[in-house]
Amino acid sequence: MRAGIRSAHWNDAKGNPEGGTTFGNGFAIGWQHVAGLAGDNYIPTSTTTILRHERRPNGAFVEDVIEAAADRIRYYQSGRFTSAYNAKALEYLKLVHGSRLHNRPP
């Protein structure tokens, strides 16, 4: 049963993503603060960000949240909630996983 989400997203003065939050029933996401953390000195990779000066990720990445959703659906598929609908959703999430979203340039 869907209840919807609430979110807020922020940019720095240059228009770069500066994190945000997304909430729904049973989850809360604090998004990565790329611009505020590293300014122009960041190199995105598939599911992590390697930051100059050994800085660390400080929030969720879209790719990881998509993988978490796929993981939950795989769990359903392994039990009594298996369905063609879930199988199709996994196909789409697998396409996203291998897409440019997952391998986007800096």
HELIX and SHEET records of a PDB file:
HELIX    1   1 VAL A   34  ALA A   38  1                                   5    
HELIX    2   2 ARG A   52  GLU A   54  5                                   3    
HELIX    3   3 VAL A   62  GLN A   77  1                                  16    
HELIX    4   4 ALA A   84  HIS A   97  1                                  14    
SHEET    1   A 3 ILE A   5  ASN A  11  0                                        
SHEET    2   A 3 PRO A  17  GLY A  24 -1                                        
SHEET    3   A 3 PHE A  27  TRP A  31 -1                                        
SHEET    1   B 2 TYR A  42  PRO A  44  0                                        
SHEET    2   B 2 THR A  49  LEU A  51 -1                                        
END                                                                             
